[in-house]
């Protein structure tokens, strides 16, 4: 694998720390999106004669009990990622397993994007500065967050937040959604963990859909 190793080293010499252009509104941190990773690494791979292929090797439903004792449906997806060179050399496949909550038809696509992003960071030592990766960069409010309410006490708050979220989604405005998330984060942290997760997942799905629509409208 002389040519592949030479090409990998060449890519590593040119890959740069990526700007954290994405915003996680609920947790107030910026991150580097999978599209940013692909847009940066793609021309470097092409320049040095490298090709990446990814195939799904298996998908499994994994029921897990959360901290509230409620069973949640998760999915374990396994991918094989293979690097080849224009010389004909092919590296052994790297196996990547991703476990995430089941949120519908888009779950497999989300898992694939995450697997590609993590593989790029691992194979080429690409750094993004994502807060979630750094143990010493964890949010201080994880240790000073407001007390979590019981489900009985939290139900009116949960239903109110859910109603507000769906109303703001109907406006189809990503900036308004970001502001809603920032304004309501303290209240969200008071909800039981599974209710927090449900609202976060709903927010993420709708936000990505609205952003994609806005992007398409801008192109047109």
N, C-alpha and C positions, 0 to 999 in steps of 0.2 A: 504494500500500500504506500509506496514511496511517493507517487504523484498526488494521491489524496492527502497524505500528511503534509506535503509541501503546500498544497492549496489551502488546507485548513490553517496552517501557520500564516499564510499570506492574508487570509481573511481576518484572522485575529489581529494582525498588525494594523489593519485598516478600520476595523469596527470601532465605533465611537460610543460613548455614553449617550443614551438617548434622552431627549427632553421629555419630561413628564407632562404631557399635554392634556391627558384625561383627568376628570375630576370625579371622585367618589363623594357625592354631595352629603350622604348620610354620615360618613365617617370622617369627612373633612380632610382628605388627603388626595394628592395628585398621583397619577400612575401613567405608565407607558402602555398604550394600547397594542393589541396584536397587530393591527394594521401598520402602526408605526414601526414595529419590529420587522415586519415583512417588507415594507417599503425601503427600509434601510439595508437589510441584509441581502435582498434579492439581487441588486446590481453587483454586489461584491461576489456573490456566488457565481453569477454569470461571468464576471470578469475573470475569475480564476478556474472556470471550467467545472464547477460543481453543480450537481442536480440533486434535489431532495424529493423523495416520494414517501407518502404516508398511507398506510392501509389499516383499516379497522380489523383487529383480530378477535375481538369478543366484546359482548355487552351483557351485563348481568344486573338484575334488579336486586338491590340490597336494602332490606328494611332495617332501620336502626332506631333505637329508642333515644329521644333527646333528653335534655336535662329536666324537662317537665313530666317525663314518663310517657310521652306520647310517641307512637310509632310514626316515623316519617319514611317516605319512599326515596331512596337514593339509587343512583346508577353508577356501576363500575364499568368503565370503558377502557379497553386495552388497545394500544396502537403499536405498530411497528414502523419505525422511521428509518429510512435507508438513504445513505449518502453515496453517490456514484460520481465518477470523474470522466471527462471526455476521452481520456486515455483508455477507458474500458475497465478500470479498476472499480470495484464495488466494496464498500466497507460493510462489516457485519451490521445487521439491523440493531438499532437501539429500541428497547421495549419501554413504553411509557404507559402507566396506568393512572387514570383520573377518576376520582370519586366525587360526585356532586349531587345536589338534590334534583329529583326529577321534576321538570317544569313543563313538560310537553314535548312536541316534535323537535323543538330547537335544542334539546338537551345534548344530543350527539354532536351537533355543530359547535356548541359552546365547549364541550369536552375536547374536541379536535383542536380548536383555536388555542385552548390553554396548553394542550400537549405540545403544539408547535412552538409556542412562546417559551415554555420551559426548556424545550430541547435546544432552541437557539441559544438561550442563556448558558446552558450547560456545555454544549459542544464548542461554542466559540468564545465562551467566557464573556458574553455581552452583558454589560451592566445597565440597569435602568434606574437605580436609586429608588425603586418602589418601596414605600414605607413598610408594607406588609412583610418584606423579606428581612428586615433588620430587627433583631431582638431588642436592641437598645434604642430603637426609634418608635416603640409602641406608644400609642396614645396614653398620656397620663390619666385621662379621664376613665381609662379602664379600671383604675384603682380608686377613683373618686366619683364614679358615676352615681346618679341618684338611685335610691333603693327600688328594687323591682316590686311592683304591686302584685297582689294576688289576682287570679283571673276574675274573681267576683268583683273586686274593686276596679280592675282595669278594663272591664268589658265596655263601659260607656266611652272611655278614652279610645279604646281600640276601634270601636264602631265609628266614632267621630273622625278619627284619622283616616280610616278606610273610605268613608264617605267623601272627605275633603280631597283625598288622593284621586278618587275617580272623577270628581268635579274638575280638578286641575288638569287631569289627563284629557278631559273632553275639550279643553282649550287648544290642545295640540301645539303647545308652545314649550320648547325645551328649557328656555330661560326661566319661565314661570315655574316649571317643575323643580329646577335647581333651587330656586328661592324657597319653594315650599319645603323641600327637604332640609335646608339649612334652618328655617324657622321652627321646624317641628322635631328636630333631632333630640332635644332634651326630653320631650314627651315620649318619643319612641323608645328611649332607653329605660323608661319606667315600665314598659310592657313586659310580660313574660317572654322568654327567649323565642319560643316557637311563633308567637304572634309578631315579634319583631322580624323574624325571618320571612314570614308570609308577606308582610308589607314591603320589606326590602326586595323580595323577588318580584312582586307585582310591579313595584316602582322600576326596577331594572329592565323588565320586559318592555314596559310601556315607553320608558325613556329611550331605549335603543330604537324602538319602532319609530318614534317621533323624530329622533335625530336622523334616521335613515331617510324618512320622508322629506325633512327639511333639506338634506343634502341633495336628494334627487330633484327637488323643486329648484334648488340653486343652479344645478347643472342645466336644467331645462331653460 
